[in-house]
Amino acid sequence: MAASRFDIDKFDGIANFNLWQVRMSTVLIHSDLERVLIEKKLAGIEQSSEIETEALYLTKSLANRLVFKRLYTFRMI
C-alpha cells in the first residue's frame, strides 16, 4: 500500500471548525486510524472541554450547513 500524504493545517481558531473537523476525520478514516478518535473518547478526555470547544467554534451558519449538505449527499461511484 502506498503512503498517502495529506496537508491539513492545525486548527488556529480562525478557519471554519466544521470543515477542519470533517477533513481531519476523513483523513483518519482513510488512513485506517479512526479508532484513535474512539480510543480518545474512551480514555476519559474531559467532556466539558470538548463541549466548550465545539460550542465556541461550531456555529449554525449557512456556510456550515452547505458543507454538511454537500458531505452527506456525496456518493461514491
Biopython code that builds the backbone (N, CA, C, O; Angstrom):
import numpy as np
from Bio.PDB.StructureBuilder import StructureBuilder

atoms = [
    (1, "MET", "N", (0.842, -1.173, 0.000)),
    (1, "MET", "CA", (0.000, 0.000, 0.000)),
    (1, "MET", "C", (0.887, 1.236, 0.000)),
    (1, "MET", "O", (1.804, 1.341, 0.815)),
    (2, "ALA", "N", (0.631, 2.147, -0.882)),
    (2, "ALA", "CA", (1.418, 3.370, -0.984)),
    (2, "ALA", "C", (1.028, 4.336, 0.131)),
    (2, "ALA", "O", (-0.138, 4.440, 0.509)),
    (3, "ALA", "N", (2.020, 5.027, 0.636)),
    (3, "ALA", "CA", (1.765, 6.005, 1.683)),
    (3, "ALA", "C", (1.144, 7.252, 1.074)),
    (3, "ALA", "O", (1.583, 7.738, 0.032)),
    (4, "SER", "N", (0.132, 7.754, 1.732)),
    (4, "SER", "CA", (-0.524, 8.976, 1.275)),
    (4, "SER", "C", (-0.108, 10.122, 2.169)),
    (4, "SER", "O", (0.112, 9.946, 3.367)),
    (5, "ARG", "N", (-0.004, 11.275, 1.589)),
    (5, "ARG", "CA", (0.358, 12.455, 2.359)),
    (5, "ARG", "C", (-0.779, 13.457, 2.265)),
    (5, "ARG", "O", (-1.259, 13.773, 1.176)),
    (6, "PHE", "N", (-1.200, 13.949, 3.410)),
    (6, "PHE", "CA", (-2.271, 14.925, 3.474)),
    (6, "PHE", "C", (-1.729, 16.184, 4.126)),
    (6, "PHE", "O", (-1.010, 16.113, 5.123)),
    (7, "ASP", "N", (-2.064, 17.308, 3.578)),
    (7, "ASP", "CA", (-1.580, 18.579, 4.100)),
    (7, "ASP", "C", (-2.754, 19.354, 4.682)),
    (7, "ASP", "O", (-3.446, 20.088, 3.977)),
    (8, "ILE", "N", (-2.965, 19.174, 5.989)),
    (8, "ILE", "CA", (-4.030, 19.886, 6.689)),
    (8, "ILE", "C", (-3.381, 20.639, 7.839)),
    (8, "ILE", "O", (-2.664, 20.054, 8.651)),
    (9, "ASP", "N", (-3.633, 21.928, 7.903)),
    (9, "ASP", "CA", (-3.052, 22.755, 8.950)),
    (9, "ASP", "C", (-3.732, 22.492, 10.287)),
    (9, "ASP", "O", (-4.862, 22.008, 10.344)),
    (10, "LYS", "N", (-3.018, 22.824, 11.365)),
    (10, "LYS", "CA", (-3.619, 22.759, 12.688)),
    (10, "LYS", "C", (-4.736, 23.788, 12.760)),
    (10, "LYS", "O", (-4.690, 24.819, 12.088)),
    (11, "PHE", "N", (-5.731, 23.501, 13.574)),
    (11, "PHE", "CA", (-6.829, 24.453, 13.722)),
    (11, "PHE", "C", (-6.343, 25.630, 14.552)),
    (11, "PHE", "O", (-5.840, 25.456, 15.662)),
    (12, "ASP", "N", (-6.498, 26.825, 14.007)),
    (12, "ASP", "CA", (-5.992, 28.018, 14.665)),
    (12, "ASP", "C", (-7.087, 28.918, 15.227)),
    (12, "ASP", "O", (-6.782, 29.974, 15.780)),
    (13, "GLY", "N", (-8.333, 28.533, 15.102)),
    (13, "GLY", "CA", (-9.431, 29.329, 15.630)),
    (13, "GLY", "C", (-9.969, 30.334, 14.646)),
    (13, "GLY", "O", (-10.996, 30.960, 14.906)),
    (14, "ILE", "N", (-9.304, 30.507, 13.523)),
    (14, "ILE", "CA", (-9.743, 31.479, 12.522)),
    (14, "ILE", "C", (-10.537, 30.788, 11.420)),
    (14, "ILE", "O", (-11.537, 31.322, 10.940)),
    (15, "ALA", "N", (-10.094, 29.615, 11.026)),
    (15, "ALA", "CA", (-10.728, 28.889, 9.925)),
    (15, "ALA", "C", (-12.061, 28.281, 10.372)),
    (15, "ALA", "O", (-12.423, 28.348, 11.547)),
    (16, "ASN", "N", (-12.772, 27.697, 9.432)),
    (16, "ASN", "CA", (-14.051, 27.059, 9.690)),
    (16, "ASN", "C", (-13.821, 25.744, 10.437)),
    (16, "ASN", "O", (-13.216, 24.817, 9.899)),
    (17, "PHE", "N", (-14.305, 25.669, 11.676)),
    (17, "PHE", "CA", (-14.076, 24.493, 12.513)),
    (17, "PHE", "C", (-14.757, 23.256, 11.953)),
    (17, "PHE", "O", (-14.174, 22.172, 11.985)),
    (18, "ASN", "N", (-15.973, 23.387, 11.441)),
    (18, "ASN", "CA", (-16.692, 22.233, 10.893)),
    (18, "ASN", "C", (-15.934, 21.615, 9.734)),
    (18, "ASN", "O", (-15.781, 20.396, 9.657)),
    (19, "LEU", "N", (-15.466, 22.453, 8.845)),
    (19, "LEU", "CA", (-14.736, 21.958, 7.684)),
    (19, "LEU", "C", (-13.438, 21.282, 8.106)),
    (19, "LEU", "O", (-13.088, 20.226, 7.579)),
    (20, "TRP", "N", (-12.727, 21.879, 9.044)),
    (20, "TRP", "CA", (-11.488, 21.290, 9.552)),
    (20, "TRP", "C", (-11.764, 19.946, 10.215)),
    (20, "TRP", "O", (-11.019, 18.989, 10.002)),
    (21, "GLN", "N", (-12.819, 19.862, 11.011)),
    (21, "GLN", "CA", (-13.173, 18.637, 11.712)),
    (21, "GLN", "C", (-13.516, 17.519, 10.725)),
    (21, "GLN", "O", (-13.108, 16.374, 10.918)),
    (22, "VAL", "N", (-14.256, 17.846, 9.682)),
    (22, "VAL", "CA", (-14.617, 16.858, 8.666)),
    (22, "VAL", "C", (-13.373, 16.385, 7.930)),
    (22, "VAL", "O", (-13.214, 15.190, 7.681)),
    (23, "ARG", "N", (-12.493, 17.312, 7.580)),
    (23, "ARG", "CA", (-11.260, 16.933, 6.878)),
    (23, "ARG", "C", (-10.394, 16.010, 7.728)),
    (23, "ARG", "O", (-9.873, 15.012, 7.231)),
    (24, "MET", "N", (-10.239, 16.339, 9.007)),
    (24, "MET", "CA", (-9.408, 15.516, 9.885)),
    (24, "MET", "C", (-9.991, 14.123, 10.057)),
    (24, "MET", "O", (-9.259, 13.136, 9.993)),
    (25, "SER", "N", (-11.286, 14.028, 10.274)),
    (25, "SER", "CA", (-11.880, 12.702, 10.441)),
    (25, "SER", "C", (-11.817, 11.904, 9.147)),
    (25, "SER", "O", (-11.658, 10.684, 9.185)),
    (26, "THR", "N", (-11.938, 12.573, 7.999)),
    (26, "THR", "CA", (-11.827, 11.888, 6.714)),
    (26, "THR", "C", (-10.426, 11.327, 6.512)),
    (26, "THR", "O", (-10.270, 10.198, 6.045)),
    (27, "VAL", "N", (-9.416, 12.099, 6.855)),
    (27, "VAL", "CA", (-8.031, 11.632, 6.725)),
    (27, "VAL", "C", (-7.785, 10.445, 7.650)),
    (27, "VAL", "O", (-7.143, 9.473, 7.251)),
    (28, "LEU", "N", (-8.286, 10.514, 8.875)),
    (28, "LEU", "CA", (-8.092, 9.406, 9.807)),
    (28, "LEU", "C", (-8.803, 8.145, 9.333)),
    (28, "LEU", "O", (-8.258, 7.047, 9.449)),
    (29, "ILE", "N", (-9.994, 8.289, 8.811)),
    (29, "ILE", "CA", (-10.729, 7.133, 8.308)),
    (29, "ILE", "C", (-10.028, 6.557, 7.087)),
    (29, "ILE", "O", (-9.916, 5.339, 6.948)),
    (30, "HIS", "N", (-9.558, 7.429, 6.204)),
    (30, "HIS", "CA", (-8.853, 6.976, 5.003)),
    (30, "HIS", "C", (-7.573, 6.220, 5.359)),
    (30, "HIS", "O", (-7.192, 5.269, 4.676)),
    (31, "SER", "N", (-6.921, 6.650, 6.426)),
    (31, "SER", "CA", (-5.663, 6.031, 6.849)),
    (31, "SER", "C", (-5.882, 4.848, 7.788)),
    (31, "SER", "O", (-4.923, 4.297, 8.329)),
    (32, "ASP", "N", (-7.133, 4.459, 7.983)),
    (32, "ASP", "CA", (-7.491, 3.368, 8.892)),
    (32, "ASP", "C", (-7.096, 3.680, 10.332)),
    (32, "ASP", "O", (-6.666, 2.789, 11.064)),
    (33, "LEU", "N", (-7.238, 4.918, 10.733)),
    (33, "LEU", "CA", (-6.895, 5.334, 12.089)),
    (33, "LEU", "C", (-8.094, 5.898, 12.842)),
    (33, "LEU", "O", (-7.921, 6.613, 13.829)),
    (34, "GLU", "N", (-9.300, 5.586, 12.392)),
    (34, "GLU", "CA", (-10.476, 6.145, 13.053)),
    (34, "GLU", "C", (-10.625, 5.631, 14.476)),
    (34, "GLU", "O", (-11.330, 6.239, 15.281)),
    (35, "ARG", "N", (-9.975, 4.527, 14.796)),
    (35, "ARG", "CA", (-10.047, 4.011, 16.165)),
    (35, "ARG", "C", (-9.386, 4.980, 17.144)),
    (35, "ARG", "O", (-9.684, 4.952, 18.338)),
    (36, "VAL", "N", (-8.499, 5.827, 16.652)),
    (36, "VAL", "CA", (-7.864, 6.833, 17.505)),
    (36, "VAL", "C", (-8.918, 7.763, 18.082)),
    (36, "VAL", "O", (-8.843, 8.133, 19.253)),
    (37, "LEU", "N", (-9.892, 8.141, 17.279)),
    (37, "LEU", "CA", (-10.960, 9.008, 17.762)),
    (37, "LEU", "C", (-11.773, 8.316, 18.842)),
    (37, "LEU", "O", (-12.127, 8.931, 19.848)),
    (38, "ILE", "N", (-12.066, 7.056, 18.641)),
    (38, "ILE", "CA", (-12.863, 6.302, 19.603)),
    (38, "ILE", "C", (-12.077, 6.084, 20.891)),
    (38, "ILE", "O", (-12.625, 6.245, 21.981)),
    (39, "GLU", "N", (-10.801, 5.720, 20.779)),
    (39, "GLU", "CA", (-9.978, 5.471, 21.960)),
    (39, "GLU", "C", (-9.793, 6.734, 22.785)),
    (39, "GLU", "O", (-9.764, 6.667, 24.013)),
    (40, "LYS", "N", (-9.668, 7.875, 22.136)),
    (40, "LYS", "CA", (-9.519, 9.129, 22.870)),
    (40, "LYS", "C", (-10.754, 9.404, 23.711)),
    (40, "LYS", "O", (-10.643, 9.835, 24.859)),
    (41, "LYS", "N", (-11.924, 9.160, 23.149)),
    (41, "LYS", "CA", (-13.152, 9.410, 23.900)),
    (41, "LYS", "C", (-13.279, 8.431, 25.057)),
    (41, "LYS", "O", (-13.780, 8.792, 26.122)),
    (42, "LEU", "N", (-12.835, 7.203, 24.861)),
    (42, "LEU", "CA", (-12.906, 6.212, 25.922)),
    (42, "LEU", "C", (-11.848, 6.446, 26.993)),
    (42, "LEU", "O", (-12.005, 5.990, 28.126)),
    (43, "ALA", "N", (-10.787, 7.143, 26.654)),
    (43, "ALA", "CA", (-9.698, 7.372, 27.599)),
    (43, "ALA", "C", (-10.075, 8.371, 28.684)),
    (43, "ALA", "O", (-9.318, 8.555, 29.637)),
    (44, "GLY", "N", (-11.208, 9.010, 28.561)),
    (44, "GLY", "CA", (-11.672, 9.908, 29.608)),
    (44, "GLY", "C", (-11.275, 11.351, 29.400)),
    (44, "GLY", "O", (-11.048, 12.078, 30.367)),
    (45, "ILE", "N", (-11.189, 11.768, 28.174)),
    (45, "ILE", "CA", (-10.916, 13.178, 27.914)),
    (45, "ILE", "C", (-12.077, 13.983, 28.463)),
    (45, "ILE", "O", (-13.235, 13.580, 28.348)),
    (46, "GLU", "N", (-11.773, 15.084, 29.042)),
    (46, "GLU", "CA", (-12.811, 15.903, 29.654)),
    (46, "GLU", "C", (-13.879, 16.263, 28.644)),
    (46, "GLU", "O", (-13.606, 16.912, 27.635)),
    (47, "GLN", "N", (-15.084, 15.839, 28.922)),
    (47, "GLN", "CA", (-16.197, 16.122, 28.029)),
    (47, "GLN", "C", (-16.519, 17.614, 28.034)),
    (47, "GLN", "O", (-16.937, 18.163, 27.014)),
    (48, "SER", "N", (-16.327, 18.268, 29.174)),
    (48, "SER", "CA", (-16.669, 19.680, 29.246)),
    (48, "SER", "C", (-15.786, 20.518, 28.331)),
    (48, "SER", "O", (-16.274, 21.456, 27.700)),
    (49, "SER", "N", (-14.496, 20.201, 28.245)),
    (49, "SER", "CA", (-13.619, 20.976, 27.372)),
    (49, "SER", "C", (-13.954, 20.726, 25.910)),
    (49, "SER", "O", (-13.856, 21.635, 25.085)),
    (50, "GLU", "N", (-14.352, 19.490, 25.584)),
    (50, "GLU", "CA", (-14.745, 19.183, 24.210)),
    (50, "GLU", "C", (-16.031, 19.921, 23.847)),
    (50, "GLU", "O", (-16.161, 20.445, 22.741)),
    (51, "ILE", "N", (-16.963, 19.959, 24.768)),
    (51, "ILE", "CA", (-18.228, 20.655, 24.525)),
    (51, "ILE", "C", (-17.987, 22.155, 24.398)),
    (51, "ILE", "O", (-18.585, 22.809, 23.543)),
    (52, "GLU", "N", (-17.120, 22.699, 25.236)),
    (52, "GLU", "CA", (-16.811, 24.126, 25.160)),
    (52, "GLU", "C", (-16.165, 24.478, 23.828)),
    (52, "GLU", "O", (-16.489, 25.506, 23.233)),
    (53, "THR", "N", (-15.254, 23.632, 23.357)),
    (53, "THR", "CA", (-14.588, 23.878, 22.080)),
    (53, "THR", "C", (-15.589, 23.860, 20.943)),
    (53, "THR", "O", (-15.571, 24.740, 20.083)),
    (54, "GLU", "N", (-16.464, 22.861, 20.934)),
    (54, "GLU", "CA", (-17.459, 22.783, 19.871)),
    (54, "GLU", "C", (-18.427, 23.956, 19.938)),
    (54, "GLU", "O", (-18.805, 24.505, 18.903)),
    (55, "ALA", "N", (-18.830, 24.345, 21.137)),
    (55, "ALA", "CA", (-19.754, 25.468, 21.266)),
    (55, "ALA", "C", (-19.098, 26.770, 20.819)),
    (55, "ALA", "O", (-19.760, 27.656, 20.279)),
    (56, "LEU", "N", (-17.801, 26.875, 21.048)),
    (56, "LEU", "CA", (-17.085, 28.087, 20.684)),
    (56, "LEU", "C", (-16.906, 28.211, 19.178)),
    (56, "LEU", "O", (-17.062, 29.296, 18.617)),
    (57, "TYR", "N", (-16.578, 27.099, 18.525)),
    (57, "TYR", "CA", (-16.227, 27.164, 17.113)),
    (57, "TYR", "C", (-17.299, 26.662, 16.161)),
    (57, "TYR", "O", (-17.238, 26.950, 14.965)),
    (58, "LEU", "N", (-18.276, 25.920, 16.657)),
    (58, "LEU", "CA", (-19.355, 25.462, 15.789)),
    (58, "LEU", "C", (-20.455, 26.512, 15.775)),
    (58, "LEU", "O", (-21.041, 26.825, 16.811)),
    (59, "THR", "N", (-20.718, 27.030, 14.643)),
    (59, "THR", "CA", (-21.808, 27.984, 14.513)),
    (59, "THR", "C", (-22.799, 27.435, 13.518)),
    (59, "THR", "O", (-22.444, 26.647, 12.642)),
    (60, "LYS", "N", (-24.020, 27.844, 13.652)),
    (60, "LYS", "CA", (-25.049, 27.355, 12.749)),
    (60, "LYS", "C", (-25.219, 28.349, 11.609)),
    (60, "LYS", "O", (-26.282, 28.943, 11.427)),
    (61, "SER", "N", (-24.157, 28.511, 10.859)),
    (61, "SER", "CA", (-24.191, 29.447, 9.752)),
    (61, "SER", "C", (-24.576, 28.731, 8.470)),
    (61, "SER", "O", (-24.573, 27.502, 8.401)),
    (62, "LEU", "N", (-24.901, 29.504, 7.477)),
    (62, "LEU", "CA", (-25.277, 28.957, 6.183)),
    (62, "LEU", "C", (-24.113, 28.181, 5.568)),
    (62, "LEU", "O", (-24.319, 27.128, 4.964)),
    (63, "ALA", "N", (-22.899, 28.694, 5.717)),
    (63, "ALA", "CA", (-21.729, 28.021, 5.144)),
    (63, "ALA", "C", (-21.562, 26.621, 5.731)),
    (63, "ALA", "O", (-21.279, 25.673, 4.998)),
    (64, "ASN", "N", (-21.734, 26.484, 7.036)),
    (64, "ASN", "CA", (-21.600, 25.176, 7.670)),
    (64, "ASN", "C", (-22.686, 24.220, 7.207)),
    (64, "ASN", "O", (-22.418, 23.044, 6.961)),
    (65, "ARG", "N", (-23.900, 24.715, 7.087)),
    (65, "ARG", "CA", (-24.988, 23.849, 6.623)),
    (65, "ARG", "C", (-24.739, 23.381, 5.201)),
    (65, "ARG", "O", (-25.040, 22.235, 4.865)),
    (66, "LEU", "N", (-24.192, 24.250, 4.361)),
    (66, "LEU", "CA", (-23.906, 23.857, 2.986)),
    (66, "LEU", "C", (-22.787, 22.826, 2.916)),
    (66, "LEU", "O", (-22.838, 21.906, 2.099)),
    (67, "VAL", "N", (-21.780, 22.973, 3.766)),
    (67, "VAL", "CA", (-20.688, 21.996, 3.801)),
    (67, "VAL", "C", (-21.227, 20.630, 4.197)),
    (67, "VAL", "O", (-20.895, 19.624, 3.571)),
    (68, "PHE", "N", (-22.060, 20.589, 5.237)),
    (68, "PHE", "CA", (-22.605, 19.309, 5.676)),
    (68, "PHE", "C", (-23.582, 18.733, 4.665)),
    (68, "PHE", "O", (-23.640, 17.516, 4.488)),
    (69, "LYS", "N", (-24.345, 19.580, 4.004)),
    (69, "LYS", "CA", (-25.260, 19.088, 2.980)),
    (69, "LYS", "C", (-24.473, 18.437, 1.849)),
    (69, "LYS", "O", (-24.848, 17.375, 1.352)),
    (70, "ARG", "N", (-23.386, 19.077, 1.448)),
    (70, "ARG", "CA", (-22.540, 18.529, 0.386)),
    (70, "ARG", "C", (-21.881, 17.226, 0.840)),
    (70, "ARG", "O", (-21.771, 16.280, 0.060)),
    (71, "LEU", "N", (-21.448, 17.178, 2.093)),
    (71, "LEU", "CA", (-20.800, 15.986, 2.622)),
    (71, "LEU", "C", (-21.765, 14.806, 2.664)),
    (71, "LEU", "O", (-21.418, 13.704, 2.240)),
    (72, "TYR", "N", (-22.963, 15.031, 3.170)),
    (72, "TYR", "CA", (-23.896, 13.928, 3.356)),
    (72, "TYR", "C", (-24.602, 13.514, 2.078)),
    (72, "TYR", "O", (-25.220, 12.451, 2.039)),
    (73, "THR", "N", (-24.527, 14.324, 1.033)),
    (73, "THR", "CA", (-25.122, 13.919, -0.241)),
    (73, "THR", "C", (-24.068, 13.384, -1.203)),
    (73, "THR", "O", (-24.387, 13.033, -2.339)),
    (74, "PHE", "N", (-22.826, 13.320, -0.762)),
    (74, "PHE", "CA", (-21.739, 12.802, -1.586)),
    (74, "PHE", "C", (-21.904, 11.302, -1.765)),
    (74, "PHE", "O", (-22.119, 10.576, -0.794)),
    (75, "ARG", "N", (-21.805, 10.842, -2.994)),
    (75, "ARG", "CA", (-21.943, 9.415, -3.282)),
    (75, "ARG", "C", (-20.693, 8.936, -4.005)),
    (75, "ARG", "O", (-20.202, 9.584, -4.929)),
    (76, "MET", "N", (-20.196, 7.801, -3.572)),
    (76, "MET", "CA", (-19.023, 7.223, -4.225)),
    (76, "MET", "C", (-19.474, 6.420, -5.433)),
    (76, "MET", "O", (-20.464, 5.692, -5.373)),
    (77, "ILE", "N", (-18.751, 6.557, -6.510)),
    (77, "ILE", "CA", (-19.106, 5.873, -7.757)),
    (77, "ILE", "C", (-18.150, 4.734, -7.997)),
    (77, "ILE", "O", (-18.271, 4.026, -8.997)),
]
sb = StructureBuilder()
sb.init_structure("model")
sb.init_model(0)
sb.init_chain("A")
sb.init_seg("    ")
for serial, (resi, resn, name, xyz) in enumerate(atoms, 1):
    if name == "N":
        sb.init_residue(resn, " ", resi, " ")
    sb.init_atom(name, np.array(xyz, "f"), 0.0, 1.0, " ", f" {name:<3s}", serial, name[0])
structure = sb.get_structure()
